[in-house]
Structure formats: C-alpha cells, structure tokens
Amino acid sequence: MNLWVKGYCQGILALGLGMLLASCQTPTRPQPRAEVKTQVERLHQRALVRVQQRDYRKALEDWTEALRLWPEGINFYYNRAWVQMQLANYAAALEDLNRAIALDPTSAPAFNQRGIVHAQLGKPGAARADWDEALRLDPKLVEAYVNRGAATSLAGDHQRALADLNRALALDPESGAALQQKGRVLVRLQDYRPAVSLFTQAIRLTPTEPALYADRGRAYRALGRVQDARADLDQAAQLYQAQKNQAAYDQIQAELKALSS
C-alpha cells in the first residue's frame, strides 16, 4: 500500500449507512415482474437489516441473489458495492459500480462511491475524476465535496480542500463527515482549537463514532491538554472494542501508552 492510499484510508470517513439506497426500485428503469419484485424486495429488506447488524457477508448473499433474479436492479449493484467495501473487496466493488454506472450514467452517488473505491485502489486521478463527475451531475452532493476535500488535503492542497469542505457545510451544516474532515485539515495546518470545536460538533451529531473521539483526543494532545486527550482516547478505544475493530483498538492503546510515558 503506497503512502497516499494509506493516508486516504486513515483520513477519510468510511461510508455510513446513509449511503445505502433504501428502495429497490429505480423509476427510470423497467421494473421486474410482480412475482420477482416480491422476492427481490424481501431479499433487499433483509439485506438492509443484516447491514445494520454488521452481518456483511449475509447481506452480500442477499443482494447477489436479488441480482440473479433481477440483473437490472441498479440499486442492488450500488448497495452490494457498499458491502464489498466494508469487506475490503475493492476490486469487486469496482465491478459492481461500473455495472451500475453502465446501467445509469447519470447516477451521481455511484460516481461518488466509485471515487472512494479508486482512492482505496491507489488511483487518485481516477478518484478525482469520479468526484468531479458526481458534482457535475449533482452540484449539491455533499458527500462528493467531502470526499474530494479529504483527498485533496491528503495530497497537500489544504486551502483547496477547505473550499470543498466549506461548500459541503454550506449545503449541510450538520454533515458530521464534513465537520470531521475540516477538523482534520485544520489539524494538519496546526490550527488545533477550531479543530477541537469541529470535532465536538461532530460528536454531538454522532456520539458513537470512535474516530471522532480519537481525532479530538489527538488535537487535545497537541494543545497539551493531556487529561482531555486521555479521556477521548479511552472513549475511542472502548467504542472500537465494541465494534470488534481490533486494529483500531490496538492503535489507540499504543497512543494511550505513549501519552503516559
């Protein structure tokens, strides 16, 4: 993994559940026969429940079966790609998103999601092209501004990144992802106090997201507020442990140990 990909993986907020398409229907496409529609709707709804339960492999099976029954189900390709990303199956996710875009080349969310996959595969140029296209199709797509801004900052252009993130926040002042990514840009600029404020706002919106506590804890550490840093890193560790994210938990424990030395 090259440094850009490593930084992107660590720096960008993972796709949240809100990125899944809840409907199995695509109004502009032919719909399945009534009996097939009933089957694929049942599979789709079960897959959504399984995602909530973090049973990604079972969700993958459900959307795969739905696509076998209805190969033109664009939203199933989109959602299956999301699950593949949670399982780090980026090549498979790319195949699904390419198929979704081939079926509907006007889908801004599909281009946005494919941009993330390209970034994870170490293709920043292709990622930026996808986010640019997503925003051409939908100039109000907050997630695309967030993703492009996060990647731009990691490439070293912090002012351009801030322009994207400020645009995202103008469209949605309660975008936790935009607040977090802007906070991270400010940390890179060593502007720690406003970064803490942004992370705090994001925590109010998503109090169970461990990465937010980790980010704020690191900003506190940079400000010399060791007790506040320890409290936030402890909270991040507990949440990562609850999620069974061992790698992230171990990273936070290492940071806590360094904080105590």
C-alpha positions in Angstrom: 0.0 0.0 0.0 1.5 3.3 -1.0 1.6 6.3 1.3 -1.2 8.1 -0.5 -3.6 5.2 -0.2 -2.6 4.6 3.5 -3.2 8.2 4.3 -6.5 8.2 2.4 -7.7 5.0 4.2 -6.9 6.6 7.6 -8.1 10.0 6.7 -11.5 9.7 5.1 -14.7 8.9 6.9 -16.0 5.5 5.9 -19.2 5.3 4.0 -22.1 5.4 6.5 -25.3 3.5 6.4 -27.0 6.6 5.0 -25.2 5.9 1.7 -27.2 2.8 1.1 -30.2 3.1 -1.2 -33.3 2.0 0.8 -35.5 1.5 -2.2 -35.1 -1.5 -4.6 -36.9 0.4 -7.4 -35.3 2.7 -10.0 -38.2 4.7 -11.6 -36.4 5.3 -14.9 -35.7 1.5 -15.4 -38.1 -1.3 -16.3 -39.4 -2.9 -13.2 -39.4 -6.7 -12.6 -42.5 -8.9 -12.9 -44.8 -8.8 -9.9 -43.7 -12.2 -8.5 -40.0 -11.4 -8.9 -40.5 -7.9 -7.4 -41.9 -9.5 -4.3 -38.9 -11.8 -4.0 -36.2 -9.1 -4.6 -37.9 -6.7 -2.2 -37.8 -9.3 0.6 -34.1 -10.0 -0.1 -33.4 -6.3 -0.2 -35.1 -5.5 3.1 -33.4 -8.5 4.7 -30.0 -7.3 3.4 -30.6 -3.8 4.9 -31.3 -5.4 8.3 -28.2 -7.5 8.1 -26.1 -4.5 7.3 -27.5 -2.8 10.5 -26.3 -6.0 12.3 -22.9 -5.8 10.6 -23.5 -9.2 9.0 -22.0 -8.0 5.8 -21.4 -11.5 4.3 -25.1 -12.4 4.6 -26.1 -9.1 3.2 -23.8 -9.7 0.3 -25.5 -13.1 -0.3 -29.0 -11.4 -0.3 -28.1 -8.7 -2.8 -26.3 -11.3 -5.0 -29.4 -13.4 -5.1 -31.6 -10.3 -5.8 -29.3 -9.5 -8.8 -29.6 -13.1 -10.1 -33.4 -12.6 -10.1 -33.2 -9.1 -11.5 -29.9 -8.2 -13.2 -31.1 -4.6 -13.9 -31.5 -3.8 -10.2 -29.2 -0.8 -10.2 -29.6 -0.1 -6.5 -28.6 -3.7 -5.7 -25.2 -3.2 -7.5 -24.8 0.1 -5.6 -25.6 -1.5 -2.2 -23.6 -4.6 -2.9 -20.6 -2.5 -3.7 -21.0 -0.7 -0.4 -20.9 -4.1 1.4 -17.9 -5.2 -0.7 -16.1 -2.0 0.6 -16.8 -2.9 4.2 -15.2 -6.3 3.5 -12.2 -4.5 1.7 -13.2 -6.3 -1.6 -12.4 -3.2 -3.6 -12.0 -4.9 -7.0 -15.4 -6.5 -6.6 -16.9 -3.2 -5.5 -15.4 -1.5 -8.6 -17.0 -4.1 -10.8 -20.4 -3.5 -9.3 -20.2 0.3 -9.6 -19.0 0.0 -13.2 -22.1 -2.0 -13.8 -24.4 0.4 -12.0 -22.9 3.4 -14.0 -23.3 1.5 -17.3 -26.9 1.0 -16.5 -27.4 4.6 -15.3 -24.6 7.0 -16.3 -26.4 9.9 -14.6 -26.1 8.4 -11.1 -24.0 10.9 -9.1 -24.0 8.7 -5.9 -22.5 5.9 -8.0 -19.7 8.1 -9.3 -19.1 9.4 -5.8 -18.8 5.9 -4.4 -16.6 4.7 -7.2 -14.3 7.6 -6.4 -13.8 6.2 -3.0 -13.0 2.8 -4.4 -10.5 4.2 -6.9 -8.9 6.0 -4.0 -8.6 2.8 -2.0 -7.1 1.1 -5.0 -4.4 3.8 -5.2 -5.8 5.7 -8.2 -6.1 9.3 -7.1 -6.6 10.7 -10.6 -9.5 8.4 -11.3 -10.9 9.2 -7.9 -10.9 12.9 -8.5 -12.4 12.4 -12.0 -15.3 10.5 -10.4 -15.9 13.1 -7.8 -15.8 15.9 -10.4 -18.3 14.0 -12.5 -20.5 13.3 -9.4 -20.6 17.1 -8.7 -21.2 17.9 -12.4 -24.3 15.6 -12.2 -25.4 16.8 -8.8 -23.7 20.1 -7.6 -25.4 19.6 -4.2 -24.0 16.2 -3.4 -22.4 16.9 0.0 -20.6 13.5 0.2 -18.7 14.2 -3.1 -17.4 17.5 -1.7 -16.4 15.8 1.5 -14.5 13.0 -0.3 -12.8 15.3 -2.8 -11.8 17.7 0.0 -10.4 14.9 2.2 -8.4 13.5 -0.6 -7.2 17.0 -1.7 -5.9 17.7 1.8 -4.1 14.4 2.0 -2.4 15.4 -1.3 -1.2 18.6 0.4 -3.5 21.2 -1.0 -5.2 22.2 2.2 -6.8 25.5 1.0 -8.5 23.8 -1.9 -9.6 21.1 0.4 -11.1 23.7 2.8 -13.0 25.2 -0.1 -14.7 21.9 -0.8 -15.4 21.2 2.8 -16.8 24.7 3.4 -19.1 24.1 0.4 -20.3 20.9 1.9 -21.1 22.6 5.2 -22.9 25.4 3.4 -25.1 22.8 1.9 -25.5 20.8 5.1 -24.2 22.4 8.3 -24.9 19.2 10.2 -22.8 16.9 8.0 -20.7 15.0 10.5 -18.3 13.9 7.8 -17.7 17.4 6.6 -17.1 18.7 10.2 -14.7 15.8 10.8 -12.7 16.3 7.6 -12.5 20.0 8.1 -11.2 19.4 11.6 -8.6 17.1 10.2 -7.4 19.7 7.7 -7.1 22.2 10.5 -5.0 19.7 12.5 -2.7 19.4 9.5 -2.4 23.2 9.5 -1.7 23.0 13.3 -4.8 25.1 14.0 -5.9 22.9 16.9 -8.5 24.9 18.8 -11.0 25.3 16.0 -10.4 21.7 15.1 -11.4 20.7 18.6 -14.6 22.7 18.1 -15.4 21.0 14.9 -14.8 17.5 16.3 -17.0 18.4 19.3 -19.8 19.4 16.9 -19.5 16.1 15.0 -19.5 14.1 18.3 -22.8 15.8 19.2 -24.3 14.5 15.9 -22.7 11.0 16.1 -21.8 10.3 19.7 -20.9 6.6 19.0 -18.3 7.2 16.3 -14.9 6.3 17.7 -12.8 8.1 15.1 -14.3 11.4 16.2 -13.1 10.9 19.8 -9.7 9.8 18.5 -9.4 12.9 16.3 -10.4 15.2 19.2 -8.1 13.4 21.6 -5.1 13.9 19.2 -6.0 17.6 18.9 -6.1 17.9 22.7 -2.8 16.2 22.9 -1.3 18.8 20.5 -2.7 21.5 22.8 -1.1 20.0 25.8 -4.4 19.1 27.4 -3.3 15.6 28.4 -6.2 14.7 30.6 -8.8 15.6 27.9 -6.7 13.7 25.4 -6.6 10.6 27.6 -10.4 10.7 28.2 -11.2 10.9 24.5 -8.7 8.2 23.5 -10.1 6.0 26.2 -13.6 6.5 24.8 -12.4 5.8 21.3 -10.8 2.6 22.5 -14.0 1.4 24.2 -16.1 2.1 21.1 -13.6 0.4 18.7 -13.6 -2.6 21.1 -17.4 -2.7 21.0 -17.2 -2.7 17.2 -14.6 -5.5 17.3 -12.2 -3.3 15.3 -9.0 -4.8 16.8 -6.5 -2.9 14.6 -8.0 0.5 15.5 -8.3 -0.5 19.2 -4.6 -1.5 19.2 -3.6 1.8 17.6 -5.4 3.8 20.3 -3.9 1.7 23.0 -0.5 2.4 21.6 -1.3 6.2 21.6 -2.5 6.0 25.2 0.7 4.2 26.3 2.8 6.9 24.6 0.7 9.6 26.3 1.5 8.1 29.7 5.2 7.8 29.1 
